[in-house]
Amino acid sequence: MLLSRNLLLLAASLAAPIACLAQTTAMPDWQKAAGGKMAFEVASIRLTAPGTALRPNMPMDDLNRFASTGGLFNATASLDDFVEFAYKIYLAPEQRAALLGAMPKWAATQRFTISARATGDPTKDQYRLMMQSLLADRFKMTVHSEKRDMPVLALVLAKPGKLGPFLRATADGPPCNVAGSVPDSMPSPATGVVGGWSAGWPYGCDWTGIYPRPNGLMLWGLRNCTMYCLGARLANMPPMDLGRPVVDETGLSGKFDLALEWEYIPPASYRPPPSAPEPAAAGAPPDVHGPTLREALENQLGLKLKPTNAPVDTLVVDHVEMPSEN
């Protein structure tokens, strides 16, 4: 959060497919590996008040981090969150806005609590397949895939054939999920360097961590990350919106570990109103003007973002209905 990034823009619509957009029906490899089609043994849906936040019993993201739940699934989320989970995607802000703008109005605010039980001990990807079946059965959701040309930011190597100092192949680091390792170690505040974890890199695989550091700096790291994962997360990284989805044009493949540190400057709408400055604490360190996200991306990971247009694999929701409770 390297394989090519296939960003998916969801749009609920009753209109007929646009003729100039090529539709595709190929099943993603992860779905084939997980079994193709599955369903929960039993499931209930309850309408939940807007703004309700209840922690799900598994991560509702596109990463593979997962601990067995013994066949139980419990989550309270919005419809777009369930669709992201079911189809293993991670929407850029522009994609999410397009989704919510095209779907029925209730999709923007209504939250649902889904409690379900499956036979056996499914994997995370198998739970995704079951969620696809539930969306089709209870929400009457139908989807198709197509390619759409749209403005994007292409992620490219800053220098051909060269990675930055804090981007390495996962295979060159320690094995994932080693017994006794700390999955989400906090960085040491004494180091002041990129990747300030005690080992220089984050320990956990498929586990993102973002930590505020002194003087407005932010530290983020992840292991076992594809370019799909990295591009999706860059599109959502503080200052929150790069303005376009991010796609992979690095030519890299495989999975990587990374650590990234930059100065976070909140958007103007997030900043508090001007007021009299508070006196500086005695002995306080001077302000640090760190790299921007783009500067850190180039100097630390050896990558750049290039504005362009590109065809993007797009999952389109053709129809969806409010489910009945049970």
CORKA-V462262 format. One record per residue. RES is the residue in one letter. PSI is psi in whole degrees, -180 to 180 (none if undefined). Layout:
BEGIN
RES&PSI + RES&PSI
END
This chain:
BEGIN
M&none + L&149 + L&148 + S&141 + R&117 + N&91 + L&137 + L&121 + L&120 + L&137 + A&119 + A&126 + S&148 + L&0 + A&157 + A&151 + P&143 + I&130 + A&-33 + C&-3 + L&121 + A&124 + Q&144 + T&151 + T&2 + A&135 + M&131 + P&151 + D&-38 + W&-34 + Q&-41 + K&-46 + A&-32 + A&-16 + G&-10 + G&-54 + K&130 + M&163 + A&151 + F&150 + E&-42 + V&146 + A&146 + S&149 + I&130 + R&134 + L&132 + T&145 + A&141 + P&142 + G&-7 + T&133 + A&109 + L&132 + R&128 + P&164 + N&6 + M&155 + P&127 + M&60 + D&-176 + D&4 + L&169 + N&-1 + R&128 + F&139 + A&140 + S&137 + T&9 + G&29 + G&4 + L&140 + F&128 + N&126 + A&145 + T&120 + A&174 + S&167 + L&-41 + D&-32 + D&-42 + F&-36 + V&-43 + E&-46 + F&-47 + A&-37 + Y&10 + K&55 + I&168 + Y&107 + L&138 + A&159 + P&-40 + E&-37 + Q&-40 + R&-40 + A&-40 + A&-40 + L&-53 + L&-29 + G&-26 + A&-22 + M&168 + P&152 + K&-34 + W&-21 + A&-24 + A&-23 + T&-32 + Q&135 + R&153 + F&140 + T&117 + I&123 + S&126 + A&159 + R&139 + A&155 + T&151 + G&-151 + D&80 + P&158 + T&172 + K&-42 + D&-32 + Q&-35 + Y&-36 + R&-44 + L&-40 + M&-37 + M&-37 + Q&-45 + S&-39 + L&-42 + L&-39 + A&-40 + D&-48 + R&-33 + F&-1 + K&37 + M&132 + T&144 + V&162 + H&165 + S&145 + E&163 + K&133 + R&133 + D&129 + M&161 + P&133 + V&172 + L&119 + A&127 + L&119 + V&162 + L&134 + A&-37 + K&125 + P&130 + G&8 + K&128 + L&158 + G&171 + P&-18 + F&36 + L&117 + R&155 + A&134 + T&-35 + A&-21 + D&-6 + G&-174 + P&158 + P&152 + C&150 + N&42 + V&135 + A&132 + G&-12 + S&157 + V&116 + P&-23 + D&62 + S&136 + M&144 + P&154 + S&124 + P&-9 + A&-17 + T&-48 + G&20 + V&159 + V&140 + G&45 + G&19 + W&160 + S&-29 + A&4 + G&-17 + W&158 + P&147 + Y&-47 + G&140 + C&142 + D&36 + W&106 + T&147 + G&132 + I&127 + Y&132 + P&139 + R&170 + P&154 + N&33 + G&8 + L&149 + M&140 + L&129 + W&142 + G&157 + L&143 + R&155 + N&45 + C&128 + T&173 + M&-30 + Y&-50 + C&-47 + L&-47 + G&-42 + A&-41 + R&-31 + L&-36 + A&-17 + N&10 + M&144 + P&132 + P&37 + M&-39 + D&111 + L&-6 + G&-16 + R&157 + P&160 + V&129 + V&159 + D&121 + E&30 + T&-26 + G&2 + L&154 + S&166 + G&-169 + K&148 + F&158 + D&148 + L&156 + A&136 + L&132 + E&132 + W&169 + E&123 + Y&119 + I&109 + P&147 + P&155 + A&-35 + S&-19 + Y&-12 + R&146 + P&157 + P&152 + P&144 + S&173 + A&132 + P&143 + E&146 + P&141 + A&139 + A&147 + A&131 + G&9 + A&141 + P&152 + P&160 + D&140 + V&126 + H&94 + G&-177 + P&153 + T&170 + L&-43 + R&-39 + E&-42 + A&-39 + L&-43 + E&-47 + N&-30 + Q&-36 + L&-13 + G&30 + L&156 + K&160 + L&126 + K&120 + P&135 + T&-178 + N&144 + A&149 + P&133 + V&128 + D&125 + T&127 + L&120 + V&127 + V&113 + D&-31 + H&142 + V&146 + E&155 + M&127 + P&157 + S&149 + E&157 + N&none
END
